[in-house]
Amino acid sequence: MTPTLFGRWQTRLLLLATVGVLVSLPFAMGWIGSSPNSVYFWILGYVAFFGLGWDMLYNYLQKFRWDRDWPAAYQLLAGIWELVFVFCGVKLFGFLPIPLPKEELPLAVFLLHYTVVWLAVFISSQSLMRIIFPRWRFRGGEWL
């Protein structure tokens, strides 16, 4: 079944609040990248917050497809677009506030963090969600 907008929101928030936080912990504790910092949770929050808006756009665009589905290749493109947006907001232009100067956030660590979180959330949505919530797909992505 095609995910509903509410199902997209629920799935995005659930996966970012669980898998995203778990994957961000090593970055925030300083095990990966630079010194310990909460900036990675800020980035995760921006991905969640702005993702709710992007999901409205994705849901609208999905209606123009003949099968009204959103294949994995489109999810990859959406992930790249969201990376570019958050990168411009946090690192390039700095219009999204973070708890340290934008110059102090290493580009490589930012890209690594976003990529690892995105891959973990994507893989979880394609596997764990179907195992933990077997009827999730048949309810339009809604798990409540």
Secondary structure, 3 states (H helix, E strand, C coil): CCCCHHHHHHHHHHHHHHHHHHHHHHHHCCCCCCCCCCHHHHHHHHHHHHHHHHHHHHHHHHCCCCCCCCCHHHHHHHHHHHHHHHHHHHHHCCCCCCCCCHHHCCHHHHHHHHHHHHHHHHHHHHCHHHHHCCCCHHHCCCCC
